[in-house]
Amino acid sequence: MASFVLPHTLHGGDPHKVIGVHGRFAGRSAFGPIVPDLDRDAFQYALVDLRGYGAAKGRPGVYATAEGAVDVLAPADRLGWERFSVIGHSMGGRTGSASGGTAAG
């Protein structure tokens, strides 16, 4: 499974990094209602679109948890995040847990 950098939006700054993974039948826009309430001084959030959703809707893949878990690591690597937390809803929680929450490399 080849990873690619998931479409994502960044909110906030340092020091704690967080990747937000949406649930089934959603996209990163599902986080829209809580974005105004995010603590942007203590955290930086990367809210992603998994393959098959949002801006990654047409991206080919097997659309499995394992593939999503690999994909979740790519934005962290691209952003230079060595340590980060993962939050997720429903399918996003499962995908995030499978990623291990530690950037590869």
Chimera marker file (.cmm) of the C-alpha trace (Angstrom):
<marker_set name="trace">
<marker id="1" x="0.000" y="0.000" z="0.000" r="1" g="1" b="0" radius="0.5"/>
<marker id="2" x="1.534" y="3.263" z="-1.081" r="1" g="1" b="0" radius="0.5"/>
<marker id="3" x="0.720" y="6.238" z="1.096" r="1" g="1" b="0" radius="0.5"/>
<marker id="4" x="0.045" y="9.738" z="-0.130" r="1" g="1" b="0" radius="0.5"/>
<marker id="5" x="-0.405" y="12.969" z="1.753" r="1" g="1" b="0" radius="0.5"/>
<marker id="6" x="-4.055" y="13.205" z="2.714" r="1" g="1" b="0" radius="0.5"/>
<marker id="7" x="-5.763" y="16.503" z="1.946" r="1" g="1" b="0" radius="0.5"/>
<marker id="8" x="-5.766" y="18.408" z="5.229" r="1" g="1" b="0" radius="0.5"/>
<marker id="9" x="-6.216" y="21.767" z="6.868" r="1" g="1" b="0" radius="0.5"/>
<marker id="10" x="-4.104" y="23.120" z="9.704" r="1" g="1" b="0" radius="0.5"/>
<marker id="11" x="-5.444" y="24.998" z="12.701" r="1" g="1" b="0" radius="0.5"/>
<marker id="12" x="-3.388" y="26.482" z="15.516" r="1" g="1" b="0" radius="0.5"/>
<marker id="13" x="0.273" y="26.402" z="16.419" r="1" g="1" b="0" radius="0.5"/>
<marker id="14" x="2.613" y="24.638" z="18.782" r="1" g="1" b="0" radius="0.5"/>
<marker id="15" x="3.468" y="22.724" z="20.858" r="1" g="1" b="0" radius="0.5"/>
<marker id="16" x="1.213" y="19.628" z="20.845" r="1" g="1" b="0" radius="0.5"/>
<marker id="17" x="0.349" y="18.186" z="17.424" r="1" g="1" b="0" radius="0.5"/>
<marker id="18" x="-2.971" y="16.441" z="16.739" r="1" g="1" b="0" radius="0.5"/>
<marker id="19" x="-4.334" y="14.688" z="13.654" r="1" g="1" b="0" radius="0.5"/>
<marker id="20" x="-8.132" y="14.607" z="13.418" r="1" g="1" b="0" radius="0.5"/>
<marker id="21" x="-9.689" y="11.732" z="11.469" r="1" g="1" b="0" radius="0.5"/>
<marker id="22" x="-13.359" y="11.862" z="10.477" r="1" g="1" b="0" radius="0.5"/>
<marker id="23" x="-15.896" y="9.049" z="10.622" r="1" g="1" b="0" radius="0.5"/>
<marker id="24" x="-17.662" y="7.144" z="7.861" r="1" g="1" b="0" radius="0.5"/>
<marker id="25" x="-19.792" y="9.137" z="5.393" r="1" g="1" b="0" radius="0.5"/>
<marker id="26" x="-18.050" y="12.377" z="6.380" r="1" g="1" b="0" radius="0.5"/>
<marker id="27" x="-14.868" y="14.298" z="5.651" r="1" g="1" b="0" radius="0.5"/>
<marker id="28" x="-12.731" y="16.793" z="7.517" r="1" g="1" b="0" radius="0.5"/>
<marker id="29" x="-15.641" y="19.224" z="7.201" r="1" g="1" b="0" radius="0.5"/>
<marker id="30" x="-17.335" y="17.168" z="9.933" r="1" g="1" b="0" radius="0.5"/>
<marker id="31" x="-15.000" y="18.927" z="12.368" r="1" g="1" b="0" radius="0.5"/>
<marker id="32" x="-16.368" y="22.316" z="11.251" r="1" g="1" b="0" radius="0.5"/>
<marker id="33" x="-18.683" y="22.831" z="14.231" r="1" g="1" b="0" radius="0.5"/>
<marker id="34" x="-15.848" y="22.373" z="16.754" r="1" g="1" b="0" radius="0.5"/>
<marker id="35" x="-13.081" y="24.271" z="14.923" r="1" g="1" b="0" radius="0.5"/>
<marker id="36" x="-13.973" y="27.581" z="16.652" r="1" g="1" b="0" radius="0.5"/>
<marker id="37" x="-13.575" y="25.875" z="20.036" r="1" g="1" b="0" radius="0.5"/>
<marker id="38" x="-10.145" y="24.316" z="19.396" r="1" g="1" b="0" radius="0.5"/>
<marker id="39" x="-7.326" y="25.453" z="21.686" r="1" g="1" b="0" radius="0.5"/>
<marker id="40" x="-4.987" y="26.875" z="19.051" r="1" g="1" b="0" radius="0.5"/>
<marker id="41" x="-2.405" y="28.102" z="21.538" r="1" g="1" b="0" radius="0.5"/>
<marker id="42" x="-1.606" y="24.703" z="23.029" r="1" g="1" b="0" radius="0.5"/>
<marker id="43" x="-2.255" y="22.532" z="19.966" r="1" g="1" b="0" radius="0.5"/>
<marker id="44" x="-1.830" y="22.399" z="16.221" r="1" g="1" b="0" radius="0.5"/>
<marker id="45" x="-4.464" y="20.312" z="14.461" r="1" g="1" b="0" radius="0.5"/>
<marker id="46" x="-4.248" y="18.682" z="11.035" r="1" g="1" b="0" radius="0.5"/>
<marker id="47" x="-7.781" y="17.696" z="10.035" r="1" g="1" b="0" radius="0.5"/>
<marker id="48" x="-7.633" y="15.162" z="7.193" r="1" g="1" b="0" radius="0.5"/>
<marker id="49" x="-9.815" y="13.681" z="4.457" r="1" g="1" b="0" radius="0.5"/>
<marker id="50" x="-9.363" y="9.910" z="4.163" r="1" g="1" b="0" radius="0.5"/>
<marker id="51" x="-9.359" y="8.232" z="0.744" r="1" g="1" b="0" radius="0.5"/>
<marker id="52" x="-12.859" y="8.154" z="-0.657" r="1" g="1" b="0" radius="0.5"/>
<marker id="53" x="-14.013" y="11.233" z="1.284" r="1" g="1" b="0" radius="0.5"/>
<marker id="54" x="-13.932" y="15.010" z="0.844" r="1" g="1" b="0" radius="0.5"/>
<marker id="55" x="-11.026" y="16.226" z="-1.295" r="1" g="1" b="0" radius="0.5"/>
<marker id="56" x="-9.695" y="12.632" z="-1.494" r="1" g="1" b="0" radius="0.5"/>
<marker id="57" x="-12.971" y="11.237" z="-2.830" r="1" g="1" b="0" radius="0.5"/>
<marker id="58" x="-11.563" y="10.120" z="-6.185" r="1" g="1" b="0" radius="0.5"/>
<marker id="59" x="-8.270" y="8.804" z="-4.811" r="1" g="1" b="0" radius="0.5"/>
<marker id="60" x="-7.866" y="5.095" z="-5.646" r="1" g="1" b="0" radius="0.5"/>
<marker id="61" x="-7.320" y="2.597" z="-2.883" r="1" g="1" b="0" radius="0.5"/>
<marker id="62" x="-8.760" y="-0.331" z="-0.998" r="1" g="1" b="0" radius="0.5"/>
<marker id="63" x="-10.393" y="2.010" z="1.558" r="1" g="1" b="0" radius="0.5"/>
<marker id="64" x="-9.447" y="-0.221" z="4.476" r="1" g="1" b="0" radius="0.5"/>
<marker id="65" x="-8.421" y="0.694" z="8.027" r="1" g="1" b="0" radius="0.5"/>
<marker id="66" x="-4.831" y="-0.447" z="7.442" r="1" g="1" b="0" radius="0.5"/>
<marker id="67" x="-4.499" y="1.733" z="4.351" r="1" g="1" b="0" radius="0.5"/>
<marker id="68" x="-5.984" y="4.716" z="6.179" r="1" g="1" b="0" radius="0.5"/>
<marker id="69" x="-3.595" y="4.180" z="9.079" r="1" g="1" b="0" radius="0.5"/>
<marker id="70" x="-0.601" y="4.366" z="6.739" r="1" g="1" b="0" radius="0.5"/>
<marker id="71" x="-2.086" y="7.425" z="5.054" r="1" g="1" b="0" radius="0.5"/>
<marker id="72" x="-2.602" y="9.192" z="8.404" r="1" g="1" b="0" radius="0.5"/>
<marker id="73" x="1.167" y="9.106" z="8.969" r="1" g="1" b="0" radius="0.5"/>
<marker id="74" x="1.990" y="10.909" z="5.708" r="1" g="1" b="0" radius="0.5"/>
<marker id="75" x="0.818" y="14.417" z="6.724" r="1" g="1" b="0" radius="0.5"/>
<marker id="76" x="2.776" y="14.095" z="9.981" r="1" g="1" b="0" radius="0.5"/>
<marker id="77" x="5.911" y="13.141" z="8.061" r="1" g="1" b="0" radius="0.5"/>
<marker id="78" x="5.415" y="15.981" z="5.567" r="1" g="1" b="0" radius="0.5"/>
<marker id="79" x="4.913" y="18.477" z="8.399" r="1" g="1" b="0" radius="0.5"/>
<marker id="80" x="7.944" y="17.163" z="10.300" r="1" g="1" b="0" radius="0.5"/>
<marker id="81" x="5.886" y="15.993" z="13.264" r="1" g="1" b="0" radius="0.5"/>
<marker id="82" x="7.869" y="13.391" z="15.201" r="1" g="1" b="0" radius="0.5"/>
<marker id="83" x="5.232" y="13.028" z="17.927" r="1" g="1" b="0" radius="0.5"/>
<marker id="84" x="1.511" y="13.619" z="17.725" r="1" g="1" b="0" radius="0.5"/>
<marker id="85" x="-1.835" y="12.531" z="19.045" r="1" g="1" b="0" radius="0.5"/>
<marker id="86" x="-4.710" y="11.220" z="16.956" r="1" g="1" b="0" radius="0.5"/>
<marker id="87" x="-8.366" y="11.934" z="17.529" r="1" g="1" b="0" radius="0.5"/>
<marker id="88" x="-11.092" y="10.293" z="15.539" r="1" g="1" b="0" radius="0.5"/>
<marker id="89" x="-14.786" y="9.668" z="15.366" r="1" g="1" b="0" radius="0.5"/>
<marker id="90" x="-16.192" y="6.207" z="14.648" r="1" g="1" b="0" radius="0.5"/>
<marker id="91" x="-14.200" y="4.790" z="11.710" r="1" g="1" b="0" radius="0.5"/>
<marker id="92" x="-11.694" y="7.629" z="12.212" r="1" g="1" b="0" radius="0.5"/>
<marker id="93" x="-10.993" y="6.475" z="15.756" r="1" g="1" b="0" radius="0.5"/>
<marker id="94" x="-10.280" y="2.975" z="14.556" r="1" g="1" b="0" radius="0.5"/>
<marker id="95" x="-8.081" y="4.247" z="11.724" r="1" g="1" b="0" radius="0.5"/>
<marker id="96" x="-6.217" y="6.590" z="14.046" r="1" g="1" b="0" radius="0.5"/>
<marker id="97" x="-5.609" y="3.845" z="16.584" r="1" g="1" b="0" radius="0.5"/>
<marker id="98" x="-4.192" y="1.608" z="13.880" r="1" g="1" b="0" radius="0.5"/>
<marker id="99" x="-1.730" y="4.383" z="12.894" r="1" g="1" b="0" radius="0.5"/>
<marker id="100" x="0.013" y="4.121" z="16.231" r="1" g="1" b="0" radius="0.5"/>
<marker id="101" x="0.161" y="7.895" z="16.679" r="1" g="1" b="0" radius="0.5"/>
<marker id="102" x="3.878" y="8.045" z="15.922" r="1" g="1" b="0" radius="0.5"/>
<marker id="103" x="5.240" y="9.432" z="12.659" r="1" g="1" b="0" radius="0.5"/>
<marker id="104" x="7.130" y="6.963" z="10.510" r="1" g="1" b="0" radius="0.5"/>
<marker id="105" x="10.740" y="7.518" z="9.617" r="1" g="1" b="0" radius="0.5"/>
<link id1="1" id2="2" r="1" g="1" b="0" radius="0.2"/>
<link id1="2" id2="3" r="1" g="1" b="0" radius="0.2"/>
<link id1="3" id2="4" r="1" g="1" b="0" radius="0.2"/>
<link id1="4" id2="5" r="1" g="1" b="0" radius="0.2"/>
<link id1="5" id2="6" r="1" g="1" b="0" radius="0.2"/>
<link id1="6" id2="7" r="1" g="1" b="0" radius="0.2"/>
<link id1="7" id2="8" r="1" g="1" b="0" radius="0.2"/>
<link id1="8" id2="9" r="1" g="1" b="0" radius="0.2"/>
<link id1="9" id2="10" r="1" g="1" b="0" radius="0.2"/>
<link id1="10" id2="11" r="1" g="1" b="0" radius="0.2"/>
<link id1="11" id2="12" r="1" g="1" b="0" radius="0.2"/>
<link id1="12" id2="13" r="1" g="1" b="0" radius="0.2"/>
<link id1="13" id2="14" r="1" g="1" b="0" radius="0.2"/>
<link id1="14" id2="15" r="1" g="1" b="0" radius="0.2"/>
<link id1="15" id2="16" r="1" g="1" b="0" radius="0.2"/>
<link id1="16" id2="17" r="1" g="1" b="0" radius="0.2"/>
<link id1="17" id2="18" r="1" g="1" b="0" radius="0.2"/>
<link id1="18" id2="19" r="1" g="1" b="0" radius="0.2"/>
<link id1="19" id2="20" r="1" g="1" b="0" radius="0.2"/>
<link id1="20" id2="21" r="1" g="1" b="0" radius="0.2"/>
<link id1="21" id2="22" r="1" g="1" b="0" radius="0.2"/>
<link id1="22" id2="23" r="1" g="1" b="0" radius="0.2"/>
<link id1="23" id2="24" r="1" g="1" b="0" radius="0.2"/>
<link id1="24" id2="25" r="1" g="1" b="0" radius="0.2"/>
<link id1="25" id2="26" r="1" g="1" b="0" radius="0.2"/>
<link id1="26" id2="27" r="1" g="1" b="0" radius="0.2"/>
<link id1="27" id2="28" r="1" g="1" b="0" radius="0.2"/>
<link id1="28" id2="29" r="1" g="1" b="0" radius="0.2"/>
<link id1="29" id2="30" r="1" g="1" b="0" radius="0.2"/>
<link id1="30" id2="31" r="1" g="1" b="0" radius="0.2"/>
<link id1="31" id2="32" r="1" g="1" b="0" radius="0.2"/>
<link id1="32" id2="33" r="1" g="1" b="0" radius="0.2"/>
<link id1="33" id2="34" r="1" g="1" b="0" radius="0.2"/>
<link id1="34" id2="35" r="1" g="1" b="0" radius="0.2"/>
<link id1="35" id2="36" r="1" g="1" b="0" radius="0.2"/>
<link id1="36" id2="37" r="1" g="1" b="0" radius="0.2"/>
<link id1="37" id2="38" r="1" g="1" b="0" radius="0.2"/>
<link id1="38" id2="39" r="1" g="1" b="0" radius="0.2"/>
<link id1="39" id2="40" r="1" g="1" b="0" radius="0.2"/>
<link id1="40" id2="41" r="1" g="1" b="0" radius="0.2"/>
<link id1="41" id2="42" r="1" g="1" b="0" radius="0.2"/>
<link id1="42" id2="43" r="1" g="1" b="0" radius="0.2"/>
<link id1="43" id2="44" r="1" g="1" b="0" radius="0.2"/>
<link id1="44" id2="45" r="1" g="1" b="0" radius="0.2"/>
<link id1="45" id2="46" r="1" g="1" b="0" radius="0.2"/>
<link id1="46" id2="47" r="1" g="1" b="0" radius="0.2"/>
<link id1="47" id2="48" r="1" g="1" b="0" radius="0.2"/>
<link id1="48" id2="49" r="1" g="1" b="0" radius="0.2"/>
<link id1="49" id2="50" r="1" g="1" b="0" radius="0.2"/>
<link id1="50" id2="51" r="1" g="1" b="0" radius="0.2"/>
<link id1="51" id2="52" r="1" g="1" b="0" radius="0.2"/>
<link id1="52" id2="53" r="1" g="1" b="0" radius="0.2"/>
<link id1="53" id2="54" r="1" g="1" b="0" radius="0.2"/>
<link id1="54" id2="55" r="1" g="1" b="0" radius="0.2"/>
<link id1="55" id2="56" r="1" g="1" b="0" radius="0.2"/>
<link id1="56" id2="57" r="1" g="1" b="0" radius="0.2"/>
<link id1="57" id2="58" r="1" g="1" b="0" radius="0.2"/>
<link id1="58" id2="59" r="1" g="1" b="0" radius="0.2"/>
<link id1="59" id2="60" r="1" g="1" b="0" radius="0.2"/>
<link id1="60" id2="61" r="1" g="1" b="0" radius="0.2"/>
<link id1="61" id2="62" r="1" g="1" b="0" radius="0.2"/>
<link id1="62" id2="63" r="1" g="1" b="0" radius="0.2"/>
<link id1="63" id2="64" r="1" g="1" b="0" radius="0.2"/>
<link id1="64" id2="65" r="1" g="1" b="0" radius="0.2"/>
<link id1="65" id2="66" r="1" g="1" b="0" radius="0.2"/>
<link id1="66" id2="67" r="1" g="1" b="0" radius="0.2"/>
<link id1="67" id2="68" r="1" g="1" b="0" radius="0.2"/>
<link id1="68" id2="69" r="1" g="1" b="0" radius="0.2"/>
<link id1="69" id2="70" r="1" g="1" b="0" radius="0.2"/>
<link id1="70" id2="71" r="1" g="1" b="0" radius="0.2"/>
<link id1="71" id2="72" r="1" g="1" b="0" radius="0.2"/>
<link id1="72" id2="73" r="1" g="1" b="0" radius="0.2"/>
<link id1="73" id2="74" r="1" g="1" b="0" radius="0.2"/>
<link id1="74" id2="75" r="1" g="1" b="0" radius="0.2"/>
<link id1="75" id2="76" r="1" g="1" b="0" radius="0.2"/>
<link id1="76" id2="77" r="1" g="1" b="0" radius="0.2"/>
<link id1="77" id2="78" r="1" g="1" b="0" radius="0.2"/>
<link id1="78" id2="79" r="1" g="1" b="0" radius="0.2"/>
<link id1="79" id2="80" r="1" g="1" b="0" radius="0.2"/>
<link id1="80" id2="81" r="1" g="1" b="0" radius="0.2"/>
<link id1="81" id2="82" r="1" g="1" b="0" radius="0.2"/>
<link id1="82" id2="83" r="1" g="1" b="0" radius="0.2"/>
<link id1="83" id2="84" r="1" g="1" b="0" radius="0.2"/>
<link id1="84" id2="85" r="1" g="1" b="0" radius="0.2"/>
<link id1="85" id2="86" r="1" g="1" b="0" radius="0.2"/>
<link id1="86" id2="87" r="1" g="1" b="0" radius="0.2"/>
<link id1="87" id2="88" r="1" g="1" b="0" radius="0.2"/>
<link id1="88" id2="89" r="1" g="1" b="0" radius="0.2"/>
<link id1="89" id2="90" r="1" g="1" b="0" radius="0.2"/>
<link id1="90" id2="91" r="1" g="1" b="0" radius="0.2"/>
<link id1="91" id2="92" r="1" g="1" b="0" radius="0.2"/>
<link id1="92" id2="93" r="1" g="1" b="0" radius="0.2"/>
<link id1="93" id2="94" r="1" g="1" b="0" radius="0.2"/>
<link id1="94" id2="95" r="1" g="1" b="0" radius="0.2"/>
<link id1="95" id2="96" r="1" g="1" b="0" radius="0.2"/>
<link id1="96" id2="97" r="1" g="1" b="0" radius="0.2"/>
<link id1="97" id2="98" r="1" g="1" b="0" radius="0.2"/>
<link id1="98" id2="99" r="1" g="1" b="0" radius="0.2"/>
<link id1="99" id2="100" r="1" g="1" b="0" radius="0.2"/>
<link id1="100" id2="101" r="1" g="1" b="0" radius="0.2"/>
<link id1="101" id2="102" r="1" g="1" b="0" radius="0.2"/>
<link id1="102" id2="103" r="1" g="1" b="0" radius="0.2"/>
<link id1="103" id2="104" r="1" g="1" b="0" radius="0.2"/>
<link id1="104" id2="105" r="1" g="1" b="0" radius="0.2"/>
</marker_set>
